[in-house]
Amino acid sequence: MIFLLTTISEALVYTCFALLMGSYIFSLFPADLKPKIVVSQKIKLTAIAGVVIFSFAPLLSLVTFLYEDYGLWQTLKSIIFTFEVGKSWLFLAIISIILGLYIFFFDKKTANIYPIIGIIIIFVLIAVLGMAGHASSVSPVKGFITHFMHFASVVVWVGILLNVSWFSRNKENWVNFLKWFHIMALYCFAIVVITGLSLMNLSMEWSAYPDSWMLSYGQSLLIKHLLIIPLIGYAFINGMVMKRKLEKEESFDPRPWTKVEFFIILLIFVATGAMSQQSPPSNLADILSSEGISPLFGLFYDGTIQPSLNVQLMPKFDGILLAVVSIGFFTVSILSFFKKMPPVFSFAMSILVVISAYLALLLSVQIV
């Protein structure tokens, strides 16, 4: 139960950060380069509260482990003021309160300096999260910088997408919006990929990636990577294709399709949240000995797992067939846009892309 709660809370923290960042970025652009975006002060303050509340979730496992021996108040005081993860949360809460006060008093200001200050405060919050992350514990300088760039790029890109999907009052100026957002999204995506690979390398050797699938961390990482496949498809639709569609058909509403893209990103956030609660495969043999294999991996392999074993991908008929099926689902999910199918149909096809690709890989696994 704690694992599920923490995983969802992590995803909601990322969403709150994205909402705040996106609202400030939109404030920097003139009205003719964006649809009308309205994010109320109440929603922003709720997002701030969400950052504080949901970021506390990782500390719950410590609380539940210690409070029976020391009492709830003593446990909370000890965790917050003694443990590094507690100190980081306290610092995060203080900066969040400062941002909340800033929003309360200056939210109606229109000069560009006000959203810039807001963005700077959010970057400080991202830095605080980075200092408490796994990457910083492995490599204090490289890990911190990489995590900061990764998370900052994510919240900039996703924040704009979230705001335009859910808080745009109209679809006016959408083509003008796409002209700058498409370029920004490409840069952010490139940074996310490069820094993501670097963060992955801090936890494991790239050659050990299939071996990590034996662990719950590796399963979450694999699902996260597979979700990027439909995400690229929606980025193609909502970027290049959407611009041409709107130039030919001004009455078309692009917002349902950006919402579908956001839901895929939300699932990626959930997978990332699950990873943060699991042991990274920095020492695969020790983790296998202490924790055993992932329950998901156990569905596809019922043999004896030894710490010295390795996972290899061997082409099998079932795996190849499912890979072809996955490509078919992906093609249908893209074509559904051109065939004017409901976005929810495309989303369902995208989920089937991930499921069939996952099965194609796991059914091709051979332990040696």
GIJO-V98918 format. One line per field, one symbol per residue. psi: psi as a letter, one per 30 degrees, with the letter a starting at -180 (. if undefined). burial: b if it has 9 or more other C-alpha atoms within 8 Angstrom, else e. Layout:
BEGIN
psi=???
burial=???
END
This chain:
BEGIN
psi=eeeeeeeeeeeeeeeeeeeeeeeeeeffklffglljkjjleeeeeeeeeeeeefffeffeeeefefffefleeeeeeeeefekeeeeeeeeeeeeeeeeeeeeefgffkfkffeeeeeeeeeeeeeeeeeffleeefejeeeeeeeeeeeeeeefeeeeeeeefefgkflgkgeeeefeeeeeeeeeeeeeeeeeeeeeeffflkefgeeefffleeeeeeeeeeeffefeeeeeeefdeeeeeeefeiffkjfeeeeeeeeeeeeeeeeeeeeefglkkheieeeeeeefalkeeefffkgakkkffllkkjkkleeeeeeeeeeeeeeeeeeffefghlkeeeeeeeeeeeeeeeeeeeefgkkk.
burial=eeeebbbbbbbbbbbbbbbbbbbbbbbbeeeebbbbbebebeebbebbbbbbebbbbebbbebeebbeeebbebbbbbbbbbbbbbbbbbbbbebbbebbebbbeeeeeeeeebbbebbebbbbbbbbbbbbbebbbebbeebbbbbbbbbbbbbbbbbbbbbbbebbeebebbbbbbeeebebbeebbebbeebbebbbbbbbbeeebbbbbbbbbbbbbbbbebbbbbbebbbbbbbbbbbebbeeeeeeebbbbbbbbbebbbbbbbbbbbbebeebbeebeebbeeeebbeebbeeeeeeeebeeebbbeeeebbbbbbebbbebbebbbebbeeebebebbbebbebbbbbbbbbbbbbbeee
END
